[in-house]
Amino acid sequence: MKPKDRNNSKILLSDDKIVELYWNREERAIKATDEKYGNYLLSIAYNIVHDELDCEECLNDTYLGTWNSIPPARPTAFQAFISKIMRCIAINKFKANHAQKRIPSEVLITLDEMDDFIPSENPNEKIIASELSRIISEYLETLDENSATMFICRYYYSDKIDDIADMMKVHRSTVFRALSAIREGLKEKLIEEGLWYEEK
């Protein structure tokens, strides 16, 4: 998705000041958020929904969700806070679109990659999902910073491998090999925890 010039070389407010604007119910908080993080949020949405009009809708809903969340929330990591709101909104939009058999998303590709070792059929799905979340979090803590960043970019934000390579200034094959090794390590962790079983 081609980024739009949202900041026009303006001096951007710090995250703390933007949060303060929301806290004081000042509507310019939304403009300040858009100027600083609009393109970033749109890139998250586009990686999930793959439609520019849907991205703009998700962006507006994210700003509304942020406005409705602050207060009572007072996030200390504002970028992560709004990223989570955007991702949830974009995934819900993707699910609605996918139900209507619209354009497949990059999310499908990343989930397909994970399907090789994450169990998908279990009567206790909620328990399994909770355990998977715990195990993945613990596993990420064992990774070096670059590997953890690649994993999060690929499987949380659904970034394309080429985009991750550009961001980290490495060749795409480096990212591909690293992700393969990370998935294998996670597979071993799941086997240890009894959530994945090798077929004999």
N, CA, C and O of each residue as an XYZ file, in Angstrom:
800
protein
N       0.846     -1.186      0.000
C       0.000      0.000      0.000
C       0.883      1.238      0.000
O       1.770      1.354      0.846
N       0.669      2.151     -0.911
C       1.496      3.351     -1.015
C       1.202      4.288      0.146
O       0.051      4.678      0.346
N       2.234      4.659      0.923
C       2.003      5.535      2.070
C       1.590      6.931      1.640
O       2.019      7.419      0.594
N       0.764      7.567      2.443
C       0.338      8.931      2.177
C       1.159      9.882      3.026
O       1.618      9.528      4.111
N       1.337     11.093      2.521
C       2.097     12.085      3.270
C       1.186     12.677      4.330
O       0.422     13.605      4.064
N       1.276     12.132      5.528
C       0.364     12.548      6.583
C       0.967     13.595      7.497
O       0.234     14.357      8.128
N       2.309     13.650      7.582
C       2.873     14.598      8.551
C       3.334     15.908      7.919
O       3.507     16.906      8.620
N       3.535     15.915      6.588
C       3.908     17.138      5.890
C       5.062     17.874      6.587
O       5.074     19.102      6.670
N       6.036     17.090      7.087
C       7.229     17.634      7.730
C       6.922     18.425      9.000
O       7.734     19.246      9.428
N       5.766     18.188      9.603
C       5.437     18.862     10.852
C       6.223     18.233     11.997
O       6.688     17.097     11.914
N       6.353     19.009     13.062
C       6.991     18.467     14.266
C       5.969     17.568     14.953
O       4.877     18.011     15.311
N       6.337     16.300     15.133
C       5.409     15.335     15.704
C       5.467     15.363     17.225
O       6.534     15.522     17.817
N       4.315     15.210     17.840
C       4.239     15.198     19.294
C       4.790     13.886     19.846
O       4.759     12.856     19.173
N       5.288     13.936     21.059
C       5.726     12.712     21.718
C       4.506     11.875     22.076
O       3.391     12.389     22.168
N       4.728     10.586     22.276
C       3.626      9.708     22.637
C       2.963     10.150     23.938
O       1.739     10.104     24.063
N       3.764     10.571     24.895
C       3.205     11.012     26.178
C       2.264     12.204     25.993
O       1.218     12.278     26.637
N       2.635     13.128     25.119
C       1.794     14.296     24.882
C       0.514     13.918     24.149
O      -0.548     14.486     24.405
N       0.623     12.948     23.229
C      -0.575     12.496     22.516
C      -1.540     11.826     23.492
O      -2.743     12.084     23.459
N      -1.011     10.972     24.355
C      -1.853     10.314     25.363
C      -2.506     11.357     26.259
O      -3.672     11.220     26.630
N      -1.762     12.393     26.605
C      -2.307     13.462     27.449
C      -3.474     14.158     26.764
O      -4.455     14.518     27.415
N      -3.373     14.351     25.443
C      -4.470     14.955     24.688
C      -5.727     14.092     24.765
O      -6.828     14.598     24.983
N      -5.549     12.778     24.582
C      -6.692     11.874     24.720
C      -7.272     11.956     26.123
O      -8.487     12.016     26.309
N      -6.376     11.957     27.106
C      -6.802     11.962     28.505
C      -7.639     13.211     28.821
O      -8.593     13.153     29.597
N      -7.265     14.335     28.205
C      -7.976     15.593     28.415
C      -9.137     15.791     27.453
O      -9.762     16.851     27.422
N      -9.418     14.741     26.659
C     -10.547     14.751     25.713
C     -10.409     15.858     24.674
O     -11.392     16.508     24.317
N      -9.194     16.068     24.195
C      -8.955     17.053     23.151
C      -8.942     16.346     21.799
O      -8.154     15.426     21.577
N      -9.820     16.781     20.901
C      -9.988     16.086     19.632
C      -8.737     16.115     18.758
O      -8.590     15.269     17.876
N      -7.846     17.057     18.981
C      -6.622     17.092     18.165
C      -5.716     15.903     18.455
O      -4.715     15.703     17.768
N      -6.061     15.115     19.466
C      -5.309     13.891     19.740
C      -5.355     12.963     18.536
O      -4.360     12.318     18.205
N      -6.510     12.894     17.882
C      -6.669     12.007     16.728
C      -5.806     12.490     15.566
O      -5.165     11.684     14.892
N      -5.787     13.801     15.331
C      -4.958     14.351     14.258
C      -3.482     14.089     14.541
O      -2.720     13.745     13.638
N      -3.085     14.256     15.808
C      -1.689     14.021     16.178
C      -1.316     12.553     15.989
O      -0.207     12.232     15.564
N      -2.259     11.668     16.312
C      -2.018     10.233     16.120
C      -1.884      9.905     14.639
O      -1.014      9.131     14.240
N      -2.746     10.494     13.836
C      -2.725     10.241     12.395
C      -1.428     10.745     11.763
O      -0.841     10.078     10.911
N      -0.994     11.918     12.187
C       0.236     12.484     11.627
C       1.448     11.620     11.953
O       2.357     11.474     11.136
N       1.451     11.050     13.153
C       2.624     10.293     13.584
C       2.549      8.823     13.192
O       3.559      8.230     12.813
N       1.366      8.236     13.281
C       1.263      6.786     13.117
C       0.287      6.334     12.031
O       0.055      5.135     11.878
N      -0.281      7.259     11.287
C      -1.273      6.894     10.275
C      -0.760      5.870      9.275
O      -1.405      4.847      9.045
N       0.397      6.141      8.679
C       0.943      5.215      7.677
C       1.302      3.869      8.293
O       1.095      2.820      7.683
N       1.837      3.908      9.495
C       2.201      2.672     10.192
C       0.971      1.809     10.441
O       1.000      0.600     10.210
N      -0.107      2.428     10.910
C      -1.338      1.681     11.171
C      -1.950      1.149      9.880
O      -2.468      0.034      9.848
N      -1.889      1.942      8.824
C      -2.415      1.490      7.535
C      -1.645      0.281      7.019
O      -2.232     -0.613      6.410
N      -0.331      0.245      7.257
C       0.465     -0.896      6.795
C       0.058     -2.166      7.532
O       0.027     -3.244      6.938
N      -0.256     -2.048      8.825
C      -0.738     -3.206      9.579
C      -2.051     -3.687      8.980
O      -2.237     -4.881      8.743
N      -2.958     -2.749      8.737
C      -4.271     -3.108      8.195
C      -4.146     -3.739      6.810
O      -4.809     -4.732      6.511
N      -3.286     -3.154      5.966
C      -3.190     -3.654      4.593
C      -2.630     -5.067      4.542
O      -3.044     -5.869      3.705
N      -1.699     -5.377      5.423
C      -1.150     -6.731      5.472
C      -2.210     -7.762      5.847
O      -2.046     -8.954      5.584
N      -3.292     -7.301      6.457
C      -4.352     -8.208      6.878
C      -5.529     -8.207      5.911
O      -6.001     -9.273      5.517
N      -6.011     -7.027      5.520
C      -7.235     -6.978      4.711
C      -6.984     -6.807      3.217
O      -7.842     -7.163      2.409
N      -5.827     -6.269      2.835
C      -5.457     -6.124      1.416
C      -6.482     -5.322      0.603
O      -6.781     -5.668     -0.539
N      -7.001     -4.280      1.183
C      -7.945     -3.428      0.467
C      -7.819     -2.018      1.046
O      -7.981     -1.820      2.250
N      -7.526     -1.031      0.177
C      -7.250      0.312      0.666
C      -8.463      0.959      1.319
O      -8.321      1.651      2.328
N      -9.647      0.749      0.767
C     -10.852      1.326      1.372
C     -11.109      0.721      2.746
O     -11.469      1.424      3.690
N     -10.920     -0.600      2.846
C     -11.081     -1.266      4.137
C     -10.040     -0.768      5.131
O     -10.324     -0.634      6.321
N      -8.825     -0.491      4.634
C      -7.773      0.020      5.503
C      -8.168      1.357      6.116
O      -7.982      1.574      7.314
N      -8.708      2.248      5.302
C      -9.133      3.555      5.802
C     -10.257      3.404      6.826
O     -10.303      4.124      7.823
N     -11.156      2.468      6.568
C     -12.232      2.212      7.523
C     -11.675      1.690      8.832
O     -12.095      2.106      9.911
N     -10.716      0.766      8.725
C     -10.074      0.232      9.929
C      -9.340      1.334     10.688
O      -9.334      1.354     11.918
N      -8.723      2.247      9.945
C      -7.990      3.346     10.571
C      -8.939      4.233     11.371
O      -8.657      4.576     12.519
N     -10.061      4.603     10.761
C     -11.039      5.440     11.460
C     -11.576      4.730     12.700
O     -11.758      5.346     13.751
N     -11.827      3.426     12.566
C     -12.321      2.659     13.714
C     -11.258      2.563     14.816
O     -11.580      2.532     16.003
N      -9.988      2.517     14.398
C      -8.899      2.475     15.379
C      -8.835      3.773     16.168
O      -8.655      3.757     17.386
N      -8.982      4.890     15.477
C      -8.974      6.174     16.175
C     -10.158      6.283     17.130
O     -10.023      6.790     18.244
N     -11.316      5.804     16.686
C     -12.488      5.815     17.560
C     -12.267      4.907     18.768
O     -12.601      5.259     19.900
N     -11.691      3.720     18.501
C     -11.415      2.791     19.585
C     -10.415      3.359     20.582
O     -10.543      3.151     21.789
N      -9.418      4.079     20.070
C      -8.433      4.709     20.943
C      -9.074      5.808     21.776
O      -8.820      5.925     22.975
N      -9.908      6.612     21.125
C     -10.617      7.699     21.813
C     -11.500      7.155     22.936
O     -11.592      7.751     24.009
N     -12.140      6.029     22.679
C     -13.036      5.438     23.671
C     -12.282      4.695     24.780
O     -12.844      4.399     25.835
N     -11.000      4.400     24.525
C     -10.206      3.624     25.494
C      -9.383      4.495     26.431
O      -9.045      4.086     27.542
N      -9.059      5.722     25.961
C      -8.246      6.642     26.780
C      -9.061      7.892     27.101
O      -9.373      8.646     26.179
N      -9.419      8.151     28.353
C      -9.397      7.210     29.462
C     -10.499      6.149     29.304
O     -11.335      6.283     28.410
N     -10.528      5.103     30.138
C      -9.814      4.956     31.412
C      -8.380      4.467     31.282
O      -7.571      4.678     32.186
N      -8.050      3.806     30.154
C      -6.675      3.320     30.002
C      -5.720      4.502     29.846
O      -6.076      5.539     29.284
N      -4.520      4.327     30.346
C      -3.474      5.335     30.142
C      -2.203      4.590     29.750
O      -1.339      4.350     30.593
N      -2.083      4.220     28.467
C      -0.979      3.354     28.024
C       0.380      4.014     28.169
O       0.544      5.208     27.920
N       1.353      3.206     28.578
C       2.734      3.686     28.656
C       3.481      3.389     27.362
O       4.521      3.986     27.087
N       2.946      2.464     26.568
C       3.527      2.144     25.256
C       2.435      2.411     24.214
O       1.734      1.498     23.780
N       2.310      3.677     23.825
C       1.192      4.110     22.989
C       1.178      3.415     21.631
O       0.119      3.001     21.160
N       2.340      3.283     21.001
C       2.394      2.655     19.676
C       1.905      1.212     19.734
O       1.139      0.779     18.873
N       2.341      0.475     20.736
C       1.877     -0.900     20.893
C       0.381     -0.943     21.189
O      -0.325     -1.839     20.726
N      -0.093      0.021     21.957
C      -1.503      0.096     22.336
C      -2.394      0.271     21.104
O      -3.369     -0.460     20.928
N      -2.050      1.247     20.251
C      -2.881      1.483     19.069
C      -2.682      0.380     18.022
O      -3.596      0.086     17.252
N      -1.491     -0.231     17.992
C      -1.251     -1.341     17.065
C      -2.172     -2.513     17.388
O      -2.720     -3.150     16.488
N      -2.335     -2.789     18.675
C      -3.206     -3.890     19.089
C      -4.651     -3.607     18.703
O      -5.361     -4.501     18.243
N      -5.091     -2.352     18.892
C      -6.460     -1.984     18.508
C      -6.645     -2.169     17.001
O      -7.637     -2.749     16.559
N      -5.687     -1.672     16.217
C      -5.785     -1.791     14.757
C      -5.810     -3.245     14.324
O      -6.613     -3.629     13.473
N      -4.939     -4.053     14.903
C      -4.862     -5.446     14.480
C      -6.174     -6.171     14.761
O      -6.645     -6.942     13.924
N      -6.761     -5.935     15.917
C      -8.037     -6.575     16.254
C      -9.134     -6.145     15.285
O      -9.928     -6.967     14.828
N      -9.171     -4.856     14.980
C     -10.192     -4.335     14.060
C      -9.981     -4.902     12.659
O     -10.940     -5.310     12.004
N      -8.726     -4.929     12.195
C      -8.437     -5.426     10.850
C      -8.740     -6.914     10.726
O      -9.250     -7.362      9.699
N      -8.428     -7.683     11.771
C      -8.729     -9.113     11.731
C     -10.241     -9.345     11.678
O     -10.711    -10.220     10.951
N     -10.996     -8.565     12.442
C     -12.457     -8.687     12.392
C     -12.981     -8.328     11.000
O     -13.900     -8.968     10.488
N     -12.389     -7.302     10.398
C     -12.789     -6.925      9.030
C     -12.425     -8.036      8.054
O     -13.209     -8.373      7.166
N     -11.227     -8.606      8.220
C     -10.817     -9.707      7.352
C     -11.761    -10.894      7.475
O     -12.143    -11.493      6.470
N     -12.140    -11.239      8.710
C     -13.049    -12.361      8.915
C     -14.375    -12.121      8.220
O     -14.937    -13.028      7.606
N     -14.877    -10.883      8.320
C     -16.146    -10.549      7.660
C     -16.001    -10.641      6.145
O     -16.885    -11.158      5.463
N     -14.886    -10.140      5.623
C     -14.646    -10.196      4.186
C     -14.453    -11.628      3.711
O     -14.973    -12.027      2.669
N     -13.699    -12.394      4.492
C     -13.402    -13.762      4.095
C     -14.673    -14.611      4.082
O     -14.808    -15.530      3.275
N     -15.592    -14.295      4.976
C     -16.868    -15.020      4.999
C     -17.627    -14.801      3.701
O     -18.447    -15.622      3.290
N     -17.331    -13.660      3.058
C     -17.966    -13.349      1.772
C     -17.073    -13.761      0.596
O     -17.333    -13.385     -0.548
N     -16.028    -14.530      0.883
C     -15.118    -15.063     -0.139
C     -14.452    -13.961     -0.942
O     -14.395    -14.012     -2.170
N     -13.950    -12.966     -0.227
C     -13.218    -11.899     -0.891
C     -11.731    -12.243     -0.943
O     -11.340    -13.381     -0.681
N     -10.914    -11.263     -1.280
C      -9.485    -11.472     -1.523
C      -8.806    -12.122     -0.318
O      -8.988    -11.657      0.808
N      -8.024    -13.188     -0.529
C      -7.312    -13.809      0.585
C      -6.254    -12.874      1.146
O      -5.748    -12.006      0.434
N      -5.920    -13.044      2.406
C      -4.978    -12.152      3.066
C      -3.633    -12.810      3.293
O      -3.502    -14.033      3.258
N      -2.623    -11.958      3.530
C      -1.298    -12.439      3.930
C      -1.401    -13.261      5.202
O      -0.564    -14.125      5.464
N      -2.443    -12.985      5.999
C      -2.643    -13.757      7.221
C      -2.757    -15.237      6.915
O      -2.246    -16.065      7.669
N      -3.423    -15.586      5.815
C      -3.584    -16.996      5.453
C      -2.229    -17.648      5.203
O      -2.013    -18.805      5.561
N      -1.326    -16.903      4.590
C      -0.007    -17.445      4.308
C       0.722    -17.735      5.611
O       1.298    -18.811      5.770
N       0.703    -16.790      6.545
C       1.421    -16.994      7.792
C       0.798    -18.111      8.610
O       1.513    -18.871      9.263
N      -0.518    -18.223      8.585
C      -1.165    -19.303      9.315
C      -0.848    -20.649      8.677
O      -0.665    -21.645      9.377
N      -0.783    -20.676      7.351
C      -0.425    -21.914      6.666
C       0.978    -22.366      7.078
O       1.218    -23.562      7.245
N       1.888    -21.431      7.238
C       3.243    -21.769      7.657
C       3.239    -22.389      9.044
O       4.018    -23.301      9.321
N       2.368    -21.900      9.914
C       2.307    -22.391     11.287
C       1.548    -23.708     11.388
O       1.730    -24.455     12.350
N       0.706    -23.997     10.415
C      -0.122    -25.204     10.463
C       0.694    -26.491     10.510
O       0.196    -27.529     10.945
N       1.945    -26.424     10.065
C       2.768    -27.622     10.024
C       2.997    -28.217     11.413
O       3.220    -29.419     11.555
N       2.938    -27.361     12.432
C       3.245    -27.904     13.753
C       2.318    -27.463     14.880
O       2.452    -27.943     16.006
N       1.384    -26.564     14.601
C       0.433    -26.174     15.641
C      -0.836    -26.997     15.484
O      -1.451    -26.969     14.418
N      -1.248    -27.735     16.524
C      -2.432    -28.585     16.413
C      -3.677    -27.758     16.165
O      -3.870    -26.721     16.799
N      -4.533    -28.209     15.240
C      -5.713    -27.426     14.884
C      -7.008    -28.089     15.313
O      -8.050    -27.433     15.335
N      -6.975    -29.377     15.656
C      -8.197    -30.064     16.037
C      -8.051    -30.615     17.446
O      -7.255    -31.519     17.702
N      -8.841    -30.046     18.357
C      -8.805    -30.496     19.735
C     -10.101    -30.088     20.395
O     -10.554    -28.964     20.180
N     -10.724    -30.949     21.192
C     -11.990    -30.604     21.810
C     -11.868    -29.485     22.832
O     -12.856    -28.817     23.138
N     -10.667    -29.271     23.364
C     -10.468    -28.213     24.352
C      -9.733    -27.037     23.722
O      -8.647    -26.669     24.170
N     -10.318    -26.449     22.689
C      -9.623    -25.434     21.900
C      -9.229    -24.213     22.728
O      -8.138    -23.672     22.543
N     -10.096    -23.771     23.636
C      -9.783    -22.584     24.431
C      -8.591    -22.833     25.347
O      -7.740    -21.963     25.529
N      -8.542    -24.027     25.919
C      -7.418    -24.369     26.785
C      -6.137    -24.435     25.965
O      -5.094    -23.931     26.379
N      -6.229    -25.066     24.792
C      -5.060    -25.182     23.918
C      -4.574    -23.802     23.498
O      -3.371    -23.538     23.501
N      -5.510    -22.914     23.136
C      -5.128    -21.566     22.708
C      -4.412    -20.826     23.825
O      -3.429    -20.127     23.580
N      -4.898    -20.975     25.045
C      -4.273    -20.320     26.194
C      -2.866    -20.869     26.424
O      -1.931    -20.113     26.687
N      -2.725    -22.186     26.323
C      -1.412    -22.803     26.516
C      -0.446    -22.402     25.405
O       0.734    -22.158     25.657
N      -0.952    -22.335     24.182
C      -0.102    -21.921     23.068
C       0.422    -20.510     23.279
O       1.592    -20.223     23.028
N      -0.459    -19.636     23.744
C      -0.060    -18.254     24.005
C       1.059    -18.202     25.034
O       2.039    -17.477     24.863
N       0.905    -18.978     26.103
C       1.929    -19.008     27.150
C       3.251    -19.543     26.609
O       4.310    -18.965     26.855
N       3.181    -20.644     25.875
C       4.393    -21.288     25.371
C       5.120    -20.393     24.372
O       6.345    -20.274     24.412
N       4.355    -19.762     23.471
C       4.975    -18.881     22.485
C       5.654    -17.702     23.169
O       6.756    -17.308     22.787
N       4.995    -17.136     24.186
C       5.590    -16.013     24.924
C       6.892    -16.443     25.588
O       7.892    -15.727     25.535
N       6.872    -17.614     26.210
C       8.092    -18.117     26.862
C       9.183    -18.382     25.838
O      10.357    -18.101     26.080
N       8.788    -18.927     24.690
C       9.763    -19.241     23.652
C      10.404    -17.969     23.096
O      11.609    -17.934     22.847
N       9.592    -16.923     22.903
C      10.121    -15.666     22.381
C      11.179    -15.076     23.297
O      12.126    -14.440     22.834
N      11.016    -15.288     24.595
C      11.975    -14.747     25.555
C      13.342    -15.416     25.425
O      14.347    -14.866     25.878
N      13.386    -16.599     24.809
C      14.662    -17.297     24.638
C      15.385    -16.878     23.361
O      16.554    -17.215     23.175
N      14.705    -16.149     22.483
C      15.289    -15.759     21.205
C      16.107    -14.481     21.343
O      15.863    -13.670     22.236
N      17.088    -14.308     20.441
C      17.794    -13.039     20.404
C      16.858    -11.976     19.820
O      15.802    -12.296     19.275
N      17.255    -10.730     19.939
C      16.377     -9.623     19.558
C      15.965     -9.685     18.088
O      14.800     -9.459     17.763
N      16.915     -9.991     17.196
C      16.601    -10.036     15.769
C      15.595    -11.137     15.447
O      14.659    -10.925     14.677
N      15.794    -12.313     16.041
C      14.888    -13.436     15.780
C      13.493    -13.144     16.311
O      12.495    -13.426     15.647
N      13.429    -12.576     17.511
C      12.126    -12.244     18.087
C      11.411    -11.200     17.234
O      10.198    -11.277     17.038
N      12.161    -10.227     16.728
C      11.574     -9.195     15.867
C      11.020     -9.809     14.597
O       9.911     -9.478     14.177
N      11.785    -10.706     13.978
C      11.315    -11.374     12.756
C      10.036    -12.153     13.021
O       9.092    -12.090     12.234
N      10.002    -12.886     14.126
C       8.832    -13.694     14.466
C       7.607    -12.805     14.654
O       6.541    -13.090     14.108
N       7.755    -11.738     15.420
C       6.629    -10.854     15.695
C       6.148    -10.172     14.417
O       4.946    -10.077     14.170
N       7.094     -9.699     13.610
C       6.713     -9.034     12.357
C       5.950     -9.985     11.437
O       4.957     -9.605     10.817
N       6.430    -11.232     11.358
C       5.823    -12.201     10.435
C       4.496    -12.747     10.958
O       3.511    -12.800     10.220
N       4.468    -13.149     12.216
C       3.305    -13.887     12.711
C       2.349    -13.061     13.569
O       1.245    -13.512     13.874
N       2.764    -11.856     13.960
C       1.845    -10.983     14.685
C       1.308     -9.896     13.763
O       0.102     -9.662     13.695
N       2.235     -9.228     13.045
C       1.819     -8.158     12.141
C       1.587     -8.632     10.712
O       1.120     -7.857      9.878
N       1.905     -9.889     10.416
C       1.702    -10.464      9.079
C       2.500     -9.743      7.999
O       2.061     -9.660      6.852
N       3.675     -9.221      8.362
C       4.516     -8.559      7.366
C       5.062     -9.582      6.379
O       5.298    -10.737      6.732
N       5.256     -9.151      5.154
C       5.845    -10.005      4.135
C       7.343    -10.174      4.421
O       7.979     -9.309      5.024
N       7.884    -11.306      3.973
C       9.294    -11.590      4.206
C      10.183    -10.520      3.579
O      11.171    -10.107      4.186
N       9.845    -10.067      2.374
C      10.641     -9.019      1.728
C      10.640     -7.735      2.553
O      11.665     -7.061      2.654
N       9.489     -7.394      3.145
C       9.402     -6.168      3.946
C      10.240     -6.296      5.221
O      10.880     -5.336      5.651
N      10.230     -7.492      5.819
C      11.039     -7.714      7.020
C      12.520     -7.602      6.664
O      13.303     -7.004      7.403
N      12.891     -8.179      5.534
C      14.289     -8.120      5.097
C      14.724     -6.680      4.867
O      15.821     -6.290      5.268
N      13.872     -5.888      4.224
C      14.199     -4.478      3.983
C      14.356     -3.728      5.299
O      15.289     -2.941      5.463
N      13.443     -3.971      6.236
C      13.474     -3.274      7.514
C      14.741     -3.602      8.296
O      15.333     -2.735      8.940
N      15.149     -4.882      8.228
C      16.300     -5.321      9.007
C      17.603     -5.275      8.215
O      18.670     -5.620      8.721
N      17.488     -4.836      6.953
C      18.658     -4.676      6.082
C      19.444     -5.982      5.926
O      20.668     -6.016      6.058
N      18.701     -7.051      5.640
C      19.307     -8.352      5.362
C      18.651     -8.934      4.116
O      17.632     -8.428      3.648
N      19.245    -10.003      3.583
C      18.670    -10.645      2.407
C      17.433    -11.440      2.818
O      17.349    -11.935      3.942
N      16.470    -11.557      1.896
C      15.231    -12.276      2.218
C      15.508    -13.729      2.601
O      14.778    -14.305      3.407
N      16.554    -14.323      2.030
C      16.882    -15.708      2.366
C      17.314    -15.833      3.827
O      17.096    -16.865      4.461
N      17.926    -14.772      4.352
C      18.325    -14.766      5.763
C      17.080    -14.817      6.653
O      17.032    -15.554      7.637
N      16.079    -14.019      6.286
C      14.829    -14.005      7.048
C      14.127    -15.354      6.921
O      13.619    -15.896      7.903
N      14.103    -15.890      5.704
C      13.435    -17.172      5.469
C      14.063    -18.278      6.307
O      13.360    -19.065      6.940
N      15.401    -18.332      6.305
C      16.093    -19.367      7.083
C      15.871    -19.178      8.578
O      15.674    -20.145      9.315
N      15.904    -17.927      9.015
C      15.711    -17.639     10.437
C      14.321    -18.055     10.891
O      14.168    -18.661     11.951
N      13.312    -17.735     10.100
C      11.943    -18.101     10.460
C      11.757    -19.612     10.473
O      11.040    -20.149     11.318
N      12.400    -20.290      9.541
C      12.324    -21.757      9.522
C      12.923    -22.340     10.801
O      12.363    -23.260     11.398
N      14.071    -21.791     11.214
C      14.722    -22.266     12.435
C      13.875    -21.955     13.664
O      13.788    -22.760     14.590
N      13.252    -20.778     13.660
C      12.392    -20.387     14.783
C      11.187    -21.315     14.880
O      10.814    -21.739     15.973
N      10.585    -21.628     13.751
C       9.427    -22.526     13.756
C       9.829    -23.909     14.254
O       9.087    -24.546     15.001
N      11.006    -24.369     13.836
C      11.476    -25.683     14.281
C      11.717    -25.690     15.791
O      11.394    -26.658     16.480
N      12.286    -24.598     16.288
C      12.498    -24.493     17.722
C      11.188    -24.467     18.492
O      11.074    -25.071     19.558
N      10.202    -23.767     17.950
C       8.889    -23.721     18.595
C       8.227    -25.089     18.560
O       7.562    -25.496     19.513
N       8.416    -25.787     17.461
C       7.877    -27.146     17.357
C       8.449    -28.032     18.463
O       7.711    -28.777     19.106
N       9.750    -27.953     18.683
C      10.384    -28.748     19.732
C       9.832    -28.374     21.111
O       9.633    -29.235     21.968
N       9.589    -27.069     21.310
C       9.024    -26.602     22.568
C       7.617    -27.168     22.778
O       7.257    -27.565     23.886
N       6.832    -27.200     21.708
C       5.469    -27.734     21.800
C       5.479    -29.228     22.088
O       4.628    -29.733     22.821
N       6.455    -29.938     21.503
C       6.588    -31.368     21.776
C       6.914    -31.591     23.249
O       6.348    -32.476     23.892
N       7.832    -30.782     23.778
C       8.200    -30.893     25.190
C       6.998    -30.654     26.102
O       6.858    -31.292     27.145
N       6.132    -29.724     25.690
C       4.976    -29.360     26.510
C       3.783    -30.286     26.280
O       2.751    -30.144     26.935
N       3.921    -31.225     25.360
C       2.849    -32.166     25.106
C       1.710    -31.635     24.263
O       0.600    -32.167     24.304
N       1.981    -30.575     23.490
C       0.942    -29.986     22.633
C       1.152    -30.318     21.164
O       0.407    -29.848     20.304
N       2.154    -31.119     20.879
C       2.397    -31.534     19.490
C       2.986    -32.929     19.535
O       3.861    -33.221     20.350
N       2.506    -33.774     18.667
C       2.936    -35.168     18.696
C       3.441    -35.583     17.309
O       2.760    -35.394     16.301
N       4.636    -36.146     17.283
C       5.185    -36.677     16.044
C       4.448    -37.969     15.674
O       4.226    -38.841     16.515
N       4.077    -38.065     14.394
C       3.467    -39.308     13.958
C       4.553    -40.350     13.720
O       5.532    -40.092     13.020
N       4.372    -41.517     14.302
C       5.363    -42.602     14.153
C       5.121    -43.376     12.859
O       5.850    -44.322     12.560
